[in-house]
Amino acid sequence: MRGFSSGVLSCLERERLEEELSEARNRGRNIMRLRHLTHPERMVLEEREQAAQTRLRDHDAEHGCQR
């Protein structure tokens, strides 16, 4: 039963990480629709998205629960 519960937790964590990545992408798109971004602002948004992608990729590598 222990393996099952840890599998469920990792899948829930993956869902959370997917949502985090989606929010990072959507935030950047929505802000760019409203106004022109400065280079530093664009860099911050890109870094947030890249960090979310890295966390998701690391999770997949560690737990192997990718879809």
C-alpha positions as CSV (number, residue, x, y, z in Angstrom):
1,M,0.0,0.0,0.0
2,R,2.9,2.3,0.7
3,G,4.0,2.4,-3.0
4,F,0.4,3.2,-4.0
5,S,0.1,6.2,-1.7
6,S,3.5,7.6,-2.8
7,G,2.5,7.2,-6.4
8,V,-0.7,9.1,-5.8
9,L,1.2,11.9,-4.0
10,S,3.7,12.2,-6.8
11,C,0.9,12.4,-9.4
12,L,-0.9,15.1,-7.3
13,E,2.4,16.9,-7.1
14,R,2.8,16.6,-10.9
15,E,-0.6,18.1,-11.3
16,R,0.4,21.0,-9.1
17,L,3.6,21.6,-11.0
18,E,1.7,21.4,-14.3
19,E,-0.7,24.1,-13.0
20,E,2.2,26.2,-11.9
21,L,3.7,26.0,-15.4
22,S,0.4,26.9,-17.0
23,E,-0.1,29.9,-14.7
24,A,3.4,31.1,-15.5
25,R,2.7,30.9,-19.2
26,N,-0.7,32.5,-19.0
27,R,0.5,35.3,-16.8
28,G,3.1,36.3,-19.4
29,R,0.7,36.1,-22.2
30,N,-1.9,38.1,-20.4
31,I,0.5,40.9,-19.4
32,M,1.8,41.1,-23.0
33,R,-1.7,41.5,-24.3
34,L,-2.2,44.5,-22.0
35,R,1.0,46.4,-22.7
36,H,4.5,46.2,-24.1
37,L,7.0,44.6,-21.7
38,T,10.4,46.0,-20.9
39,H,13.3,43.7,-21.4
40,P,13.8,43.1,-17.6
41,E,10.1,42.3,-17.2
42,R,10.2,39.9,-20.1
43,M,13.3,38.2,-18.6
44,V,11.6,37.8,-15.2
45,L,8.5,36.1,-16.9
46,E,10.8,33.8,-18.9
47,E,12.8,32.9,-15.9
48,R,9.6,32.0,-14.0
49,E,8.4,29.8,-16.8
50,Q,11.8,28.1,-17.2
51,A,11.9,27.4,-13.4
52,A,8.4,25.9,-13.5
53,Q,9.5,23.7,-16.5
54,T,12.6,22.6,-14.7
55,R,10.7,21.7,-11.5
56,L,8.2,19.6,-13.6
57,R,11.1,17.9,-15.5
58,D,12.9,17.2,-12.3
59,H,9.8,15.7,-10.7
60,D,9.2,13.5,-13.8
61,A,12.8,12.3,-13.6
62,E,12.7,11.6,-9.9
63,H,9.2,9.9,-9.7
64,G,8.6,8.7,-13.2
65,C,4.9,9.7,-13.1
66,Q,4.8,11.7,-16.4
67,R,1.7,11.3,-18.5
